[in-house]
């Protein structure tokens, strides 16, 4: 009979057999043993890379279905809020870009039209003098159509209420025929592009006679009295 070596790692140590308890139920308490508890003298399960190792459990397995649904609902609400915020930021950005683009477009068009105002004045004087004829008339009308298509608006008529925001008063007098500050003569028409005034209309303004200063009225009365 061959002697077995007294190897602590073998099944026989000091000539006595080693019994490994692999039972899942603890015979003393009757409870189910946890998988993490290593059997006596055996390989510890649960360590990756070792024989009999178990893969790590998903944390969601540790909670019930209702709790999982609540977590998913909360995550979905957070993602939805993020998408809504991104969409709102994009819409605001697009509006700002479109507004800036339109403003730059008006500035460029306004600069070009401002350079053409003197030409339009010449065309208007030629029309009033009856000299707008032939090929010159066709060219002048074409220029006016192009400026109107770009949004240029001509304003300033006799009888308009005087507005210092859009009119420039070059002459001033008093009259019994008006009931408020009124443009009685248009010396140069005004032009606007949208809400932007490219050039104010230059006019002569008349105000009602009752608005004459008191000292001026007194001097006029003295002048009307006959001398003795």
Protein Blocks (a to p, Z undefined) as FASTA:
>chain_A
ZZddddfkbmbeghiacdddfbfbdfknopacdfklccehiacehiahiahiacdddfkl
mpcfklmmmmmmmmmmmmmmmmmmmmmmmmmmmmmmmmmmmmmmmmmmmmmmmmmmmmmm
mmmmmmmnopagcjllmmmmmmmmmmmmnopacehiehiacdfklpccfbdcddfkbcbd
cdfbdfbdcddehjbcfbdcdddddddfklpcfklmmmmmmmmpccZZ
